[in-house]
């Protein structure tokens, strides 16, 4: 991805006009040699013409180049979770981290960031994510994103026929029996 200047202002002057002759340089497009960030980059004006009442008395011999800078662009870091937070998760998966997306010029997605901090318990956490540019066209950036880990739901099933609490002959007094299962089918207890 290359950086792009938002606007290039070029001051143009016309050398060689006599006295008060009505002649000026108009039109044309000024372009950089490439679109990468940098200082002292060559800018060339092409397509310029002479205008004014005395323009027919002159010929445009050449258009000089100049130099200008293209500054690094700024990235935007947004979280992937609740209201722009870094994470919205429940305990179905172990070890979630805070994360975010990085976008550059024109909304181009530059990547995904993941904090190095792993969370395994319910809570709200603040995680720092950092973007380090490898192209030379964007400024490095960091942001604190919130990570929300929500409580997981349990599933209660019976031990008997079709998930009922009990199935058996009337040989004695037995209470219905149920299991409570958590994340990944872990048995949390019975009643």
C-alpha positions as CSV (number, residue, x, y, z in Angstrom):
1,X,0.0,0.0,0.0
2,X,1.3,3.4,-0.9
3,X,0.6,6.8,0.7
4,X,-1.2,9.3,-1.4
5,X,-1.1,13.1,-1.0
6,X,-4.5,14.5,-0.4
7,X,-3.7,17.7,-2.2
8,X,-0.7,19.0,-4.1
9,X,-0.3,22.8,-4.4
10,X,2.2,24.0,-7.0
11,X,3.2,27.6,-7.4
12,X,3.9,28.3,-11.0
13,X,5.8,31.2,-12.5
14,X,6.5,32.1,-16.1
15,X,10.0,33.4,-16.9
16,X,10.8,35.3,-20.1
17,X,7.7,37.4,-20.6
18,X,8.4,41.0,-21.7
19,X,7.1,44.0,-19.8
20,X,3.4,44.1,-19.3
21,X,2.5,41.4,-21.9
22,X,-0.7,39.6,-21.0
23,X,0.6,36.0,-20.9
24,X,0.4,33.3,-18.2
25,X,0.9,29.6,-17.6
26,X,-2.4,27.7,-17.2
27,X,-3.6,24.2,-16.8
28,X,-1.6,21.0,-16.5
29,X,-1.2,18.4,-13.9
30,X,1.5,18.1,-11.3
31,X,2.4,14.6,-10.3
32,X,4.9,12.9,-8.1
33,X,7.3,10.3,-9.5
34,X,5.7,7.7,-7.2
35,X,3.1,7.7,-4.4
36,X,5.3,6.5,-1.5
37,X,5.9,8.7,1.5
38,X,9.2,10.6,1.5
39,X,10.9,14.0,1.4
40,X,12.3,15.9,-1.5
41,X,10.3,13.8,-4.1
42,X,10.4,15.0,-7.7
43,X,7.2,16.7,-9.0
44,X,6.7,17.2,-12.7
45,X,4.2,19.5,-14.3
46,X,2.7,18.2,-17.6
47,X,0.1,19.6,-20.0
48,X,0.5,23.2,-19.1
49,X,-0.2,25.9,-21.8
50,X,0.2,29.6,-22.3
51,X,-2.8,31.8,-22.2
52,X,-3.6,35.5,-22.4
53,X,-3.8,38.2,-25.2
54,X,-0.1,37.9,-25.9
55,X,0.2,34.1,-25.7
56,X,0.6,33.8,-29.5
57,X,3.9,35.8,-29.2
58,X,5.5,33.1,-27.1
59,X,6.4,29.4,-27.2
60,X,6.6,27.3,-24.1
61,X,10.1,25.9,-24.2
62,X,10.1,23.6,-21.2
63,X,8.4,23.0,-17.8
64,X,10.8,22.6,-14.9
65,X,10.4,20.0,-12.2
66,X,10.4,20.8,-8.5
67,X,10.4,18.8,-5.2
68,X,7.8,18.2,-2.5
69,X,7.2,15.9,0.4
70,X,4.6,13.2,0.9
71,X,4.0,12.7,4.7
72,X,3.1,9.3,6.2
73,X,-0.6,8.6,6.5
74,X,-2.4,7.9,9.8
75,X,-4.1,4.5,10.4
76,X,-7.3,3.9,12.3
77,X,-7.5,1.1,14.9
78,X,-10.9,-0.2,15.8
79,X,-11.9,-3.0,18.1
80,X,-13.8,-6.1,16.8
81,X,-16.3,-6.4,19.7
82,X,-19.0,-4.7,21.5
83,X,-19.3,-0.9,20.6
84,X,-15.8,-0.9,19.1
85,X,-14.3,-2.8,22.0
86,X,-11.5,-5.3,21.4
87,X,-13.4,-8.4,22.1
88,X,-16.9,-9.8,22.9
89,X,-16.6,-13.4,24.0
90,X,-18.0,-16.0,26.2
91,X,-16.3,-18.9,27.8
92,X,-16.9,-21.4,25.0
93,X,-13.3,-20.9,23.9
94,X,-10.2,-20.8,26.1
95,X,-7.7,-18.0,26.0
96,X,-9.2,-15.1,24.1
97,X,-7.1,-11.9,23.6
98,X,-8.0,-8.3,22.9
99,X,-7.9,-7.6,19.2
100,X,-8.6,-4.9,16.6
101,X,-8.6,-4.1,12.9
102,X,-6.3,-1.5,11.3
103,X,-7.5,0.5,8.3
104,X,-5.5,2.9,6.1
105,X,-6.3,5.3,3.3
106,X,-9.6,4.8,1.6
107,X,-10.6,2.2,4.2
108,X,-8.1,-0.3,3.0
109,X,-7.7,-3.1,5.7
110,X,-4.1,-3.3,6.7
111,X,-4.4,-6.1,9.1
112,X,-5.6,-7.4,12.5
113,X,-3.9,-6.8,15.8
114,X,-3.9,-9.1,18.7
115,X,-2.7,-8.2,22.2
116,X,-0.3,-10.6,23.9
117,X,-2.6,-10.8,27.0
118,X,-4.7,-13.9,27.4
119,X,-7.9,-13.8,29.5
120,X,-9.7,-16.9,30.7
121,X,-12.2,-15.6,33.3
122,X,-15.4,-13.5,33.0
123,X,-14.7,-9.8,33.2
124,X,-14.0,-6.6,31.3
125,X,-10.3,-6.1,30.4
126,X,-8.3,-3.3,28.9
127,X,-5.7,-4.4,26.3
128,X,-3.2,-2.5,24.3
129,X,-2.8,-3.3,20.6
130,X,0.0,-1.7,18.5
131,X,0.4,-1.3,14.7
132,X,3.9,-1.1,13.4
133,X,4.1,-0.1,9.8
134,X,6.3,-2.2,7.5
135,X,5.8,-0.1,4.3
136,X,7.1,3.3,5.3
137,X,3.9,4.9,4.3
138,X,1.9,4.9,7.6
139,X,2.6,6.2,11.1
140,X,2.9,3.6,13.8
141,X,-0.1,3.6,16.2
142,X,-1.4,2.0,19.3
143,X,-4.8,1.9,21.1
144,X,-6.3,0.5,24.2
145,X,-9.3,-1.7,23.5
146,X,-11.7,-3.2,26.0
147,X,-12.3,-7.0,26.1
148,X,-15.6,-8.3,27.3
149,X,-15.7,-12.0,28.4
150,X,-19.3,-13.0,29.2
151,X,-20.6,-15.8,31.3
152,X,-21.3,-19.1,29.4
153,X,-24.6,-20.8,29.5
154,X,-25.1,-24.3,31.1
155,X,-27.2,-27.1,29.7
156,X,-29.4,-29.2,32.0
157,X,-30.3,-32.6,30.7
158,X,-31.9,-35.6,32.5
159,X,-30.4,-39.1,32.6
160,X,-33.5,-41.0,31.6
161,X,-35.6,-41.7,28.5
162,X,-35.4,-38.9,25.9
163,X,-33.6,-36.6,28.3
164,X,-36.1,-37.1,31.1
165,X,-34.9,-37.0,34.7
166,X,-35.5,-40.7,35.4
167,X,-36.4,-43.9,33.7
168,X,-36.8,-47.2,35.7
169,X,-39.2,-49.6,37.4
170,X,-41.1,-48.7,40.5
171,X,-38.9,-50.8,42.7
172,X,-38.0,-48.1,45.1
173,X,-38.2,-44.4,45.7
174,X,-35.8,-42.5,43.5
175,X,-35.7,-38.9,42.7
176,X,-35.3,-37.7,39.1
177,X,-31.6,-37.2,38.3
178,X,-30.2,-34.4,36.1
179,X,-26.8,-33.3,34.9
180,X,-25.5,-29.8,34.5
181,X,-23.1,-29.5,31.6
182,X,-20.9,-26.5,30.9
183,X,-18.5,-25.4,28.2
184,X,-17.2,-28.3,26.1
185,X,-19.6,-30.8,27.8
186,X,-17.8,-30.5,31.1
187,X,-20.1,-31.9,33.8
188,X,-20.6,-29.2,36.4
189,X,-22.7,-31.4,38.8
190,X,-26.0,-33.3,39.1
191,X,-29.2,-32.9,41.0
